[in-house]
Amino acid sequence: MNKENHQLSGSVSETRLRVEVFSDVICPWCFIGKRRLEKAVRSLNGRSCVEILWRPFELNPDMPREGMDRKAYRAAKFGSWEASEKLDSQVAAVGTTEGIPFAFDRIERTPNTFDAHRLIWLAQQEGSQDMVVEALFQGYFIEGLDIGNRDTLINIAGAAGLHTERVERFLASNKDVASVREEQEKARRMGISGVPHFVINDAYALSGAQPSQTFVSLFDQAMKPTHV
């Protein structure tokens, strides 16, 4: 997990914070980062209006459309299933400190997440983006759902308040496919190579699921009237 932050060029607003979160919904550190970001926002006690936007970043852009067996995928990626289980245990321990009951043993497949990112894109237009992101994280990491399956995505969307028939038509079409791909290409042009990655007011960037206080410190800098 990369941990660094740096200042980008640009000006910021004194009373408004805009946080862009580049993430993938099969990344456990992104789920942890979400909890730590939320904690930081709560600590502001209304000192700033915070807008959070979720941006797509596929960790496995070449994953087959149907996904693949998680055990086979993780064993190949980390050298053995035992190594994967050890890493899962370490992540689960961190998750417990943030109130996330990771249930890696329930996950049977590592999915292709492109449609999940399309759903998140649609949810932004519907004003339900954060609810959908939360539902995807919980569905995958706690319930063990296959979030590469379109029927699963439709059910998740419906539970989050989206119109299921519209979601079904959207996913069956090519609508906004190019937009989501362009967003991912934009992230790579920005030099983002891992997630979670946070960009605050186009002025500060932070990589990794860092402690909430790190977010708060950057928020305080971003809310200053001026900065170099």
PyMOL commands that set and color helices and strands:
alter all, ss='L'
color gray80, all
select helices_A, chain A and resi 28-43+70-78+81-97+104-106+114-126+129-141+150-159+164-172+177-189+212-222
alter helices_A, ss='H'
color red, helices_A
select strands_A, chain A and resi 4-7+16-23+49-56+68-69+109-110+197-200+204-207
alter strands_A, ss='S'
color yellow, strands_A
deselect
rebuild
show_as cartoon
